[in-house]
């Protein structure tokens, strides 16, 4: 979207509209009542429980043993040399 294509009139300023309505109501002497705020229950996390689950998962999923490329071949060759095999 280019700057030339942007038309601000496509986006009404709802904040300004609502503020104007509020001021006009107050000028007329109407009582302004604030709607009750919606309260969300706070998300409480039991840290010890989360830690115990994490540790249990880590114990179940042991990562595969990583070996450097070619290390297995060198180890096998070293064993053969010790045995005297070629």
N, C-alpha and C positions, 0 to 999 in steps of 0.2 A: 504494500500500500504506500503510495507516494504521498508526500506532504500536500501536494495539490489536490489529491483525492479525498483528503480528510475534511469532513463537514461536522463542525461542533454541534450544529443544530440537531443532529441525529441522536445526541446524547443529552437528555434533559437533566437539569440539576435538581434532583429530588431533595437534596438537603436544603437548598435555598428555598424551594417551594414549601417544604414543611416548616422551615423557620419563619417564613412570611405568614403562614397560616397561624402559627403559634403567637406571633407578635400581634396579629390582627385580633385574635381571640382575647389576648390580654388587654388590648386597647378597649375592646367592647366591654370589659369588666367580667368576662367569663372566668370561672375557676379553672386553673390548669392542673390536671391530674396526671401524674406520671404513671405509665403502665407498670405493673409489677415485673421485676426482672426475673427471667427464667433462671432458676438455680440448677446447676449441674452438680451431681454428687462428685466430690473429688476422687480421682483415681488413686487409691492408696495401694502401694506395693509393699508386700512383706519382703524385705531385702534378704533375710536369712533363708526364707523359703525359696526365693529365686536363686540364691547362691547354691543351695543344696541341689536344686534341679539341674543347674548348670554343671556342677561337679559330677553328678550322676551321668549326665549325657556325655561329658568328656571322658569318663571312665569306660563307657560302652563303646565309644567310637575312637579306638586307638588308631592314629594315622599309620599308614603303611611305612615300614622302615625304608628310608631312602638311602640308596647306595649310589655313589658317584659312578658315572658312566665308565665302563671298562674295569671297575674295581673287582667285580665278580670274576672276570676273566683272569686278572692278575693273581687273585687269591687262588684260583684253581691251578694255575701254572706253578705257583709257589709250592703248593701241596705236592704236585707231581715231581718237582725237582727234589723235595725233601725225601720222597720215597725212592728216588733214584730212577724214576721212569722218564722217558723222553717225551 
